[in-house]
Amino acid sequence: MDRPYGLLAELTYACPLKCGYCSNPLQLDDYRDELSTEEWKRVFAEAAELGVLQLHLSGGEPLQRHDIVELVRSANQLGLYTNLITSGLGLSRRRAAELREAGLDHVQLSIQSDERSLSDDIAGTPSFARKQIVAQQVKDLGWPLTLNVVLHRLNIDRIGGIIAMAEAMHADRIELANTQYAGWAGLNLPELLPSREQLNHAEVVVREARERLAESMEIIYVVPDYYSKYPKPCMDGWASRQFTVVPNGDALPCPAAHELALGHGLPAANVREHSLGWIWEQAPLFQQFRGDSWMPDPCRSCDRKEIDFGGCRCQAFALTGDAARTDPVCHLSPDHGLIEAAVATANDPSRPAGGTLIPRMAMGRPNRATNVTPRRTTGIPVQLSPTILREKA
Amino acid sequence: MRLTRAMEIVDATARPRLSPHVRLVFNAARGEYALLSPETIWTINATGAAIVELCDATRTLAEIEAELRGQYDQVAYGDIQRFVAGLVTKHGMEVKHG
């Protein structure tokens, strides 16, 4: 069994934004019992011991945690590469300087569009102007800047302007990934999935920009898998390279696996009760879809099973109610009709332009433990991306 | 960037360095070197790490090769160039000239 390379730490599901494409679970209030500072530090230490190299600090909005500087410092001292995935709200100049001093390696700033009104509409709160300031602060402090724009039906036609905005900000990287229809985003799928015409336009713009900006900015562009012939190699295989710890300490092989675990009656693997080593190696949820013994046909006999690992378990669960089915995105899946129907709706010529998203419902006030919960020890003890370059001695 | 274009840029006078968002680490738990960037990890062998450690934006590729010759019996310039160019195409390294 490989050791994990990456840990996504979802520190809190509290967030000032109300993005309709949010991939966090529907019932945020189930995750209000958040890990304490000391508990997170222990999780980071166990992760480093397990071989994790990269720590993504996310949420919700990770800056909603008052201990974010202390958490970054602790991860940095463990030698982890720390990546803050933020809306920018809460990143004052002073706090940014503190994070820089604590050793934060990289900031990934989300923005919803290149136009103030559209960006604020999608975010469900005025935030565009603040994000512009934060982008400048990030560069001023000497951090590399990655701009992260989730693409969907309502903003994908702005892609040229979005790239121009990233250029003006001197962003080092821009991630233009179409929405994953997990969690809350699932409710908004019909309003999020772009048409084929929209995607064709976006692709032309991206190709031109990549040629032009090859040496100054890295452009990552991800099409919706609904338009692919084969599913994406989700997580590079279940419990293979990375995992997630959510605000209440539950560990998940994929950041969208909350509902899947409940739906299949698999016991939660919580860091308050188990070591990360035990969870990675033995937790039933992690073992369930590891390797290929769980695979049904057409995956089992498919020569692509080592390439896409049967696709996304969470998507299979969300669409069919059974996480052990082939990802319906695959054109060979018996459930592929579900995808075809959604794509047909997205391309219906009688659909009016525009649309509105159901805004993300916010979480109640988090309940943050201040004392350390002792753990009952039960055992002994890294988009990571398909581009891992493995060079063997 | 395509590899052919990167190979042109990464010539003997190029001064490579890691991109600002990339960090070289040796991970004791795994016993291997890795280059870390926001979304990607490149695991590299000890030879790769020896090259990266010399890529400090002041040494040229020719100087890096000369230093490696002092450390290793066999050093192929083409391999060093390809290694650096490969990382340039992936935005893991940057080069300066002059």
Contacts between the chains, C-beta under 8 A, distances in Angstrom:
chain1	res1	chain2	res2	distance
A	3	B	29	7.0
A	3	B	30	6.4
A	5	B	41	5.2
A	6	B	41	7.4
A	48	B	29	7.1
A	49	B	29	6.2
A	50	B	29	6.8
A	51	B	27	6.5
A	51	B	29	4.1
A	51	B	30	4.9
A	53	B	25	6.6
A	53	B	27	5.9
A	53	B	34	5.7
A	53	B	36	5.7
A	53	B	41	5.8
A	54	B	36	5.8
A	54	B	41	6.2
A	79	B	25	6.2
A	79	B	27	7.7
A	81	B	23	5.9
A	81	B	25	7.5
A	81	B	36	3.9
A	81	B	37	7.9
A	83	B	38	5.0
A	105	B	21	7.2
A	105	B	23	6.5
A	105	B	36	7.7
A	105	B	38	8.0
A	106	B	21	5.3
A	106	B	37	7.9
A	106	B	38	4.8
A	108	B	38	6.3
A	142	B	20	7.7
A	143	B	20	7.9
A	144	B	19	7.2
A	144	B	20	4.5
A	144	B	21	3.6
A	144	B	38	7.9
A	146	B	21	7.6
A	146	B	38	5.7
A	172	B	19	7.3
A	172	B	20	6.8
A	172	B	21	6.2
A	173	B	21	7.4
A	173	B	38	7.1
A	173	B	91	7.3
A	175	B	39	7.8
A	214	B	1	4.4
A	214	B	5	7.3
A	215	B	1	6.9
A	218	B	91	4.2
A	220	B	39	7.6
A	382	B	41	5.7
A	383	B	39	4.9
A	383	B	40	7.6
A	384	B	39	6.7
A	384	B	40	6.3
A	384	B	41	5.6
A	385	B	39	5.1
A	385	B	40	4.7
A	385	B	41	7.9
A	387	B	40	5.4
A	387	B	90	6.7
A	388	B	40	6.7
A	388	B	41	6.1
A	388	B	42	6.7
A	388	B	43	7.1
A	389	B	42	4.4
A	389	B	43	7.5
A	389	B	44	7.8
A	389	B	86	7.2
A	389	B	90	7.2
A	390	B	43	5.5
A	391	B	42	7.9
A	391	B	43	7.0
A	391	B	44	5.4
A	391	B	45	5.5
A	391	B	48	5.9
A	392	B	45	6.8
A	393	B	45	4.0
A	393	B	46	6.7
A	393	B	47	7.4
